[in-house]
Amino acid sequence: MFEPENLPKLANMRMPFGKYQGTRLIELPEPYLVWFSNKGFPKGELGLLLQLALEIKINGLEKLVYPLKRD
């Protein structure tokens, strides 16, 4: 379920493992997120955020999340 407080998390949280370790979740490539969708998202908050990232990318809305990034 979409929660507004997840958008800043999506913009700033970094992937904790794997090929894209250290990459902000919103910047993960769509094919990687689709792979998770097919194989199963991780449990917990990370999985929920990855699902949200995929939905945002599928709908072409990721540029709305970019202004929430902190350096």
N, CA, C and O atoms as a DFTB+ gen file, in Angstrom:
284 C
 N C O
     1  1       0.840      -1.179       0.000
     2  2       0.000       0.000       0.000
     3  2       0.887       1.245       0.000
     4  3       1.938       1.273       0.641
     5  1       0.455       2.255      -0.717
     6  2       1.208       3.499      -0.815
     7  2       1.071       4.325       0.448
     8  3      -0.035       4.579       0.926
     9  1       2.197       4.735       0.975
    10  2       2.255       5.643       2.126
    11  2       3.127       6.827       1.709
    12  3       4.242       6.612       1.234
    13  1       2.665       8.060       1.867
    14  2       3.444       9.226       1.425
    15  2       4.847       9.287       2.029
    16  3       5.773       9.771       1.379
    17  1       5.016       8.809       3.252
    18  2       6.343       8.870       3.877
    19  2       7.342       7.924       3.214
    20  3       8.537       7.991       3.504
    21  1       6.873       7.048       2.333
    22  2       7.785       6.143       1.638
    23  2       8.507       6.811       0.470
    24  3       9.546       6.317       0.033
    25  1       7.986       7.911      -0.039
    26  2       8.634       8.567      -1.172
    27  2      10.024       9.086      -0.833
    28  3      10.951       8.846      -1.606
    29  1      10.220       9.793       0.294
    30  2      11.593      10.204       0.623
    31  2      12.509       9.003       0.883
    32  3      13.696       9.052       0.563
    33  1      11.974       7.941       1.453
    34  2      12.777       6.728       1.661
    35  2      13.208       6.154       0.322
    36  3      14.359       5.751       0.153
    37  1      12.295       6.119      -0.615
    38  2      12.582       5.604      -1.947
    39  2      13.660       6.438      -2.637
    40  3      14.511       5.906      -3.349
    41  1      13.611       7.739      -2.418
    42  2      14.574       8.649      -3.050
    43  2      15.960       8.571      -2.422
    44  3      16.950       8.907      -3.073
    45  1      16.048       8.135      -1.166
    46  2      17.326       8.227      -0.454
    47  2      17.905       6.897       0.027
    48  3      19.118       6.780       0.199
    49  1      17.059       5.902       0.243
    50  2      17.571       4.614       0.703
    51  2      18.376       3.961      -0.410
    52  3      18.025       4.056      -1.586
    53  1      19.449       3.302      -0.026
    54  2      20.311       2.652      -1.008
    55  2      20.165       1.143      -0.926
    56  3      19.921       0.582       0.142
    57  1      20.318       0.506      -2.059
    58  2      20.207      -0.947      -2.130
    59  2      21.312      -1.554      -1.262
    60  3      22.489      -1.259      -1.467
    61  1      20.941      -2.398      -0.293
    62  2      21.933      -2.903       0.662
    63  2      22.744      -4.099       0.180
    64  3      23.690      -4.499       0.858
    65  1      22.406      -4.682      -0.964
    66  2      23.129      -5.877      -1.410
    67  2      23.003      -6.034      -2.922
    68  3      22.247      -5.320      -3.580
    69  1      23.761      -6.981      -3.449
    70  2      23.641      -7.361      -4.846
    71  2      24.394      -6.491      -5.820
    72  3      25.214      -5.653      -5.446
    73  1      24.090      -6.717      -7.075
    74  2      24.760      -6.047      -8.187
    75  2      24.707      -4.528      -8.081
    76  3      25.659      -3.844      -8.459
    77  1      23.615      -4.007      -7.576
    78  2      23.423      -2.555      -7.485
    79  2      23.551      -2.031      -6.062
    80  3      22.955      -1.012      -5.713
    81  1      24.320      -2.721      -5.252
    82  2      24.542      -2.283      -3.870
    83  2      25.026      -0.836      -3.864
    84  3      25.934      -0.470      -4.610
    85  1      24.410      -0.019      -3.012
    86  2      24.788       1.391      -2.903
    87  2      23.992       2.324      -3.810
    88  3      24.090       3.543      -3.671
    89  1      23.212       1.782      -4.728
    90  2      22.394       2.594      -5.635
    91  2      21.091       2.976      -4.946
    92  3      20.464       2.146      -4.287
    93  1      20.685       4.234      -5.101
    94  2      19.399       4.653      -4.538
    95  2      18.294       3.797      -5.160
    96  3      18.349       3.459      -6.342
    97  1      17.297       3.454      -4.354
    98  2      16.243       2.563      -4.827
    99  2      15.525       3.117      -6.046
   100  3      15.193       2.360      -6.958
   101  1      15.279       4.420      -6.083
   102  2      14.567       5.013      -7.211
   103  2      15.424       4.988      -8.478
   104  3      14.893       5.146      -9.577
   105  1      16.726       4.795      -8.349
   106  2      17.627       4.783      -9.496
   107  2      17.940       3.369      -9.985
   108  3      18.705       3.202     -10.935
   109  1      17.361       2.354      -9.349
   110  2      17.573       0.987      -9.809
   111  2      16.943       0.820     -11.189
   112  3      15.868       1.362     -11.448
   113  1      17.602       0.075     -12.073
   114  2      17.026      -0.122     -13.409
   115  2      15.721      -0.924     -13.346
   116  3      15.578      -1.844     -12.541
   117  1      14.792      -0.558     -14.197
   118  2      13.504      -1.240     -14.221
   119  2      13.637      -2.750     -14.439
   120  3      12.927      -3.512     -13.782
   121  1      14.528      -3.218     -15.347
   122  2      14.655      -4.674     -15.518
   123  2      15.067      -5.403     -14.235
   124  3      14.663      -6.544     -14.015
   125  1      15.856      -4.759     -13.402
   126  2      16.249      -5.345     -12.117
   127  2      15.037      -5.465     -11.187
   128  3      14.878      -6.469     -10.492
   129  1      14.200      -4.453     -11.180
   130  2      12.989      -4.487     -10.358
   131  2      11.999      -5.528     -10.882
   132  3      11.321      -6.191     -10.099
   133  1      11.917      -5.669     -12.202
   134  2      11.055      -6.693     -12.794
   135  2      11.565      -8.076     -12.420
   136  3      10.776      -8.982     -12.153
   137  1      12.887      -8.241     -12.400
   138  2      13.479      -9.519     -11.985
   139  2      13.028      -9.865     -10.568
   140  3      12.626     -10.998     -10.302
   141  1      13.094      -8.889      -9.655
   142  2      12.608      -9.122      -8.291
   143  2      11.130      -9.484      -8.296
   144  3      10.698     -10.355      -7.541
   145  1      10.362      -8.823      -9.139
   146  2       8.936      -9.103      -9.216
   147  2       8.690     -10.562      -9.600
   148  3       7.779     -11.202      -9.074
   149  1       9.495     -11.078     -10.506
   150  2       9.356     -12.470     -10.950
   151  2       9.889     -13.469      -9.927
   152  3       9.313     -14.543      -9.756
   153  1      10.972     -13.129      -9.252
   154  2      11.623     -14.046      -8.308
   155  2      11.089     -13.920      -6.891
   156  3      11.197     -14.854      -6.096
   157  1      10.512     -12.764      -6.573
   158  2      10.025     -12.499      -5.226
   159  2      10.795     -11.357      -4.589
   160  3      12.023     -11.388      -4.514
   161  1      10.071     -10.357      -4.134
   162  2      10.697      -9.217      -3.465
   163  2      11.171      -9.644      -2.078
   164  3      10.596     -10.557      -1.484
   165  1      12.217      -8.993      -1.554
   166  2      12.642      -9.283      -0.187
   167  2      11.512      -8.984       0.801
   168  3      10.603      -8.210       0.502
   169  1      11.579      -9.587       1.941
   170  2      10.586      -9.353       3.000
   171  2      10.801      -7.969       3.614
   172  3      11.888      -7.400       3.517
   173  1       9.782      -7.450       4.228
   174  2       9.872      -6.221       5.000
   175  2       9.837      -4.948       4.176
   176  3       9.363      -4.917       3.041
   177  1      10.362      -3.891       4.800
   178  2      10.297      -2.556       4.205
   179  2      11.004      -2.486       2.851
   180  3      10.506      -1.852       1.922
   181  1      12.156      -3.133       2.741
   182  2      12.892      -3.087       1.475
   183  2      12.041      -3.634       0.337
   184  3      11.982      -3.030      -0.734
   185  1      11.393      -4.750       0.551
   186  2      10.545      -5.325      -0.483
   187  2       9.402      -4.416      -0.868
   188  3       9.080      -4.286      -2.049
   189  1       8.783      -3.785       0.118
   190  2       7.689      -2.851      -0.166
   191  2       8.178      -1.657      -0.984
   192  3       7.503      -1.211      -1.912
   193  1       9.354      -1.148      -0.633
   194  2       9.898      -0.004      -1.366
   195  2      10.289      -0.388      -2.789
   196  3      10.114       0.405      -3.714
   197  1      10.818      -1.598      -2.971
   198  2      11.164      -2.045      -4.319
   199  2       9.906      -2.203      -5.178
   200  3       9.922      -1.879      -6.365
   201  1       8.835      -2.692      -4.590
   202  2       7.567      -2.797      -5.313
   203  2       7.059      -1.415      -5.716
   204  3       6.574      -1.219      -6.831
   205  1       7.176      -0.467      -4.798
   206  2       6.751       0.900      -5.084
   207  2       7.615       1.508      -6.190
   208  3       7.105       2.193      -7.076
   209  1       8.922       1.255      -6.133
   210  2       9.828       1.757      -7.170
   211  2       9.421       1.217      -8.537
   212  3       9.418       1.957      -9.520
   213  1       9.081      -0.056      -8.602
   214  2       8.668      -0.649      -9.870
   215  2       7.381       0.004     -10.384
   216  3       7.289       0.334     -11.566
   217  1       6.406       0.189      -9.528
   218  2       5.150       0.825      -9.939
   219  2       5.390       2.248     -10.449
   220  3       4.810       2.666     -11.451
   221  1       6.244       2.976      -9.753
   222  2       6.546       4.352     -10.161
   223  2       7.226       4.358     -11.526
   224  3       6.895       5.177     -12.383
   225  1       8.179       3.443     -11.730
   226  2       8.891       3.396     -13.003
   227  2       7.978       2.943     -14.145
   228  3       8.036       3.500     -15.241
   229  1       7.149       1.953     -13.898
   230  2       6.226       1.465     -14.934
   231  2       5.331       2.601     -15.417
   232  3       4.998       2.676     -16.599
   233  1       4.949       3.475     -14.508
   234  2       4.062       4.589     -14.845
   235  2       4.802       5.863     -15.233
   236  3       4.178       6.900     -15.459
   237  1       6.135       5.790     -15.313
   238  2       6.934       6.929     -15.758
   239  2       6.938       8.108     -14.797
   240  3       7.033       9.259     -15.225
   241  1       6.835       7.831     -13.503
   242  2       6.726       8.912     -12.518
   243  2       7.985       9.130     -11.689
   244  3       7.970       9.920     -10.745
   245  1       9.073       8.446     -12.023
   246  2      10.266       8.551     -11.178
   247  2      10.815       9.976     -11.061
   248  3      11.425      10.314     -10.047
   249  1      10.612      10.803     -12.066
   250  2      11.109      12.180     -11.999
   251  2      10.402      12.990     -10.916
   252  3      10.911      14.025     -10.486
   253  1       9.244      12.532     -10.476
   254  2       8.559      13.208      -9.370
   255  2       9.216      12.910      -8.023
   256  3       9.036      13.651      -7.056
   257  1       9.975      11.825      -7.970
   258  2      10.641      11.420      -6.715
   259  2      12.026      12.052      -6.616
   260  3      12.512      12.282      -5.508
   261  1      12.676      12.340      -7.751
   262  2      14.048      12.868      -7.748
   263  2      14.231      14.126      -6.893
   264  3      15.260      14.241      -6.227
   265  1      13.286      15.074      -6.875
   266  2      13.490      16.267      -6.044
   267  2      13.570      15.963      -4.535
   268  3      13.990      16.824      -3.762
   269  1      13.182      14.777      -4.116
   270  2      13.227      14.418      -2.711
   271  2      14.590      13.891      -2.271
   272  3      14.807      13.623      -1.089
   273  1      15.518      13.743      -3.240
   274  2      16.852      13.220      -2.906
   275  2      17.630      14.226      -2.069
   276  3      17.611      15.432      -2.314
   277  1      18.309      13.680      -1.077
   278  2      19.230      14.482      -0.249
   279  2      20.650      14.061      -0.585
   280  3      20.903      12.891      -0.870
   281  1      21.566      15.000      -0.552
   282  2      22.967      14.663      -0.830
   283  2      23.685      14.178       0.390
   284  3      24.871      13.855       0.321
